[in-house]
Every structure is written in C-alpha cells, then in structure tokens.
C-alpha cells in the first residue's frame, strides 16, 4: 500500500482541526444552555457569543480550502487563530462562577504548532499568554497569585507548542524521506524491467506459487514461444 504524502497527511489534520472547532462551538453553546436551565438564567451575552462562534466555525469549515493556509504568519490565519483567541479571551472576561475556559487555548495553539511555522506557533502562544495576563488585570487581581498562575500556564503552553511543532516537523520530514525512497524503488524496478526486456538470455521471475511475475521475450521462448498479453501468469493450469 503506498504511503500517504506529507501534503495529504496535513490536509487531513487541517480538516480535523476545522471539524474540532465546530464541535467545540457546539459544546460551548450546549454548556451555556444547560447551565441556564439547571442553575440560573442564561447569560445572553455568552449565548450570543457562543452562537456567533458556532456560525463562524461552520462558515469556515464550509468555505475553507481543502489545503491548509501557508504556514508563515499572515492575515490568512486571522479567521482561525485570531477568532479562537478572541473568543476564549471574551469568555474569560465574561465568565461567571468558577468556570474556566483556559483549556480552550489549546485548539489555536495546537493548530498553529502543527500546521504553521515556529514563529506562528510561538506568536499564537504569546498572544494566549497575554490574554491570560490581561484577564487577570481586568479582574483587578489584588495579589500576585493570578498573575503567577497565568504566567505558569503560558509557560506550559510555550513548551507544548514548541514540542508539538518539532514533532510535526519531524513527521513531515520522515514522510518525505519515505516517499522519496518509494519513488526511487519504483524507478529502480522500472529500470530493472527495461534491462531484462533487452537481455538476449531468457529471464523468468517466478514466485512461490509458480506465477511468472517478469518475463522477457527470450524467456517466453523458453516456454515454447507462448504469446501472452500481460503479466503475471501461472505456469501450471
């Protein structure tokens, strides 16, 4: 079975991330509705925000190209990474009770780390860290605990984004090497077949089930001048 190319692998990851964003949007909206029904009246601002995010993710999934954007930082990432970072930041600022939306930063960070360049991954992580620190300042934290927690979370995000990007880069490199090796083996097979066809000596390549896989004209003469249109064929009836 032929190996998948690096391009096809990252295309599947790209579509997977787009689908994951839709699922997260659905989960957020369902969470807000369920929370309003079970405990207290739903916050209309959060409902509107989650509904808008669901519409954006659906539109992005529907209109997105089958191929991921160019990995370098640019405006092409704003409808994806920018929207996700903005959403999580707004949810954090508007959060009620003990609800913590910080883990949602993992989606844009992982997307940038896997599909983007290292500057894009680190820039996305830095933006998430700044949002965390800004949220702590917005709440008027009177001690350093929240700031230290935000800084620690941001540090963890930096480590994860760097490691994930290195793994994605290594995977792409290994797949490219495997693809090149496969192409070289295919070319070598074609060259060998061409050489065999032009040999004056009869050549037959037979497997363990007595099926001829390769045969040149001189080899067919050894079989009594059998005229065959295609290979392979069985020696025994």
N, C-alpha and C positions, 0 to 999 in steps of 0.2 A: 504494500500500500504506500503510495507516495506521501512524503511528509508535507505538511502544510507550510506555506511560505510565511516569513515574518509578517508580511503585509496582511495576509488573511487572519493570522492569529490576533493581531492588534485590531483588525476590523471587528472581530468577534468581541474583544474586550470593550471596544468603543460602543458597540450596540448594547453590550451588557451593562455598561455604566449608564447609558441613556435609559434603559429599562429600569435600573435600580433607582434612578431619580424619580421616575413615575411611581414606583412602589412606595418610596419614602414619602412622597407627597400625599398619596392615598392614606398611608398610615398616620401622618400628621393630622390630616383632616378628620379621619375617623377618631383619633385620640381626642381632638378638641370637642367633637360632637358627643362622644361617650362621656367625657369629663363634665360637660354641661348637663347631660341628662342624669348623671349619677350623683353629682355633688352640688353644683351651683350653676346659675345661669351662665351660658357660654359667653365668652368674651367675643363680641362682634368683630373687634379688630383682629384678633387671632384667627377667627373663622375666615374673615375676608382675606387675610394674608395667606393662609394655607390654601384657600380656594384659588387665589391668584397664582400661587406656586404650582398647583396642580395643572392649571391651564397652560402655564409656561412650559412645564416639563412635557406635557402631551404634545404641544406645538413643536417643541424642539425635537422630540422623538419622531414626530411625523414628517417634519421638514428637513431633518438632518441628512447630510450626505452619508452614503454607506461607508465612506472612509473618514477617519478622524482628522481634525484640523492639523495644520503644520505644528510640529512640536515647539517651535520657538514662541516666546511671549508675543502677544499681539491682541488686537481687538477681536479676533475670531474666538477668543476664549471668554469674552465678557458675558455672552448669553448663557454660559455654562458655569464657570468658576465664579464669575462676578455675581451672578444671580444667587448661587448657593451660599456664598459668603455673606451676602446682604441679607438673605432670608434668615440664616442662623443668628446673625447679629441682631436683627429685629426681634426674633423670637426670644433671644436672651434678654433684651431690654424690656420686652413686654411680658416676660414670664411672671406667672403667679404661683405662689406657694413654693414648694421645693422642686418643681420641675426644672430639669437641667437639660438643655439642648446642645451642650458642648460636644457630645459624641458625633453629632451630625456634621461637624467639620471634617470628619474622616472621609466623606464622599468626595468633596472637591480636592482634598489633599491627595487621596489615592489616585484620582483621575489625572491630576497634574503629574504625579510621580510616575505613573505607568505610561501614559500617552504623551507626556510633554518632555521638554528638556530639563536639565537640572536647574537652570535659573528659573524656569517656570514653576517647578516644584517648590523650590526654596522661597520664591516670591509669594506663592499661594499660602505656604505655611506661615510666612512672616505676616501676611495680611490677617490670617486667622488669629495669630497671637496678638496682633494689635487690636483686633475686635474684642478679644477676651480682656485685655487690659483696659480698653475703653469702656467695656461694660462694667468692670469693677469701679472705674472712676465715675461713671454715670450714676451708679447706685449710691455714690457718696460713701464709699467704704472708709470707716474711721480707723482702721488698723491695717497692718501690712499682710494679714493672713490671706485675704482675697487676691491681693497683688502677687504674693508668692505662689499661690495656687495657680493663677493664670500663667505666671512665668514658667512654673513647672510643667503645666500642661503643654504650653508652647514648645518647651524644650523636648518633651516626648514626641510631639508632632514633627519637629525637625529631624529627630533621629529616625522616626518611622519613614518619613518622606525620602530621606537620603538612602536608607537601606532598600526600600521598595524600588526606587529609581535604579539603584545598582543591580538589583535582581532582574528588573525588566530589561535593562541594557544587556546584561549577560545572556538572558534568554534569547533576545533578538540576535545577538552575535552567534550563539550556538546554533540557532535555527538557520542562519545564513550560511554558516560553515557546512551544516548538514545538507543544505540544498545545493551548495556548490559541489560537494562530494558526490551527491546523487547525479548531478549533471555530468560530472567528469566520468563517473562509472558508466552512464548511458552512452556517452561519446566513445569511451573505450570499447564498449560492446559493439557499437556500430562499426568502428574501425576494424575490430577483430572479424566481424561478419564479412566485411568487404574484402579483407585479406584472404579469408577462407574461400570466398567465392572465386577468387582469381588463382588459386593454387591448382597446379596440374595433378597433384596427388589427391586421391579421394579422401574426403573428410566427412565423418558422420559423428554427431554428438548425440548419444543415446542415454536416456535416464534409466533409473532402476526398474521402470515399468515397461521397458522396451519401446519407448516412444522416441522417435527421432526429433530432436529439437533443432538441430542445424545440419544442413547437408549441402555440399557444393555440387555442381554438375558432374564432376568426376566421381564423387561419392555415389550419386544416383546411378551412374553407370555400373558401379559395383553391385547394385541391386537389380541389374538386368535392364537398365535403361528405363526405370519406372518414371513415368511422367506425372508429376504432382503439381498442383496449382498453388498449394500453400502448406506451410509447416505450422504445427507439428503433425506427424502421422505415425501410426503404430506399425511396428514390424510384424506383429502377429495378429491374426484375424480373430 
